[in-house]
């Protein structure tokens, strides 16, 4: 997948997640944030950018934790 496409998809999905959070629409906001952060994690890997990778991988982990708590 094209790196530019990954970055724009991640940005778009994260922004949609932020919008849904501001409108208090849960849990779909977490799903958008999770997928968006997942794309940005991939971008960090492809660019060998450890700070970007780390912040987005942790964000994705936190989103997963939130979904797990919501499901159980």
N, C-alpha and C positions, 0 to 999 in steps of 0.2 A: 504494500500500500504506500502511496506517495506521502512523504513526510508532511508536506504542506497541507494535504487533505486531512491527515490525522490531527494536525494542530488546529485547523479550522473547525473540524467536527468536534474536537474536545472543547474548544472555546464556546461554540454554539450550544452544546449540551450543558456545559457548566453554567452558562448564562440563563438558559431555560430553567435549570435547577434553582438558581438564585431567585429568578422571578417567581417560580412556584412556591419557594420558601417564603418570600415576602407576601404572597397571597394566602399563606398557611394551607397549602394543598399538599397533604401528606398521605401516603409515603412516596408518591410518584416523584416528588422533588428529590428524594434521596436516590432514586433509580437514575434520574438524569445526571445528578452529581457524580454518582458512582461510575457511570459509563464515560462521562466527560473526563473525570480524573484518570480513568483507565487509559483513555487515549493519550492524555498528557504524560502518563507514566511511560507509555510506549515511546512518545516523542523524546522524553528524557533519556531513555535507553539508546535510541537511534542516534541522538546527538552526543552521547557520552557526557551528559550534563548531570552530575551527581546531585547537586542541590535541587534541581527541577525534579529529577526522578524521586528523590527522597520525600519531598513535600507532597507530591501527588500520590505516591505509593501509600504514604501514611493516611492521606485524605481518603483514598479508596478503601483502605482497611477500616477506617472509622465509619465510612458509609456502610460497609458490610456489617460491622458490629451493630449499627443502628437498625438495619434491616433484620438482622437475626433477632434482636431484642423485640422488634415489632411483631415478628412471626411467632415468637414463643412466649 
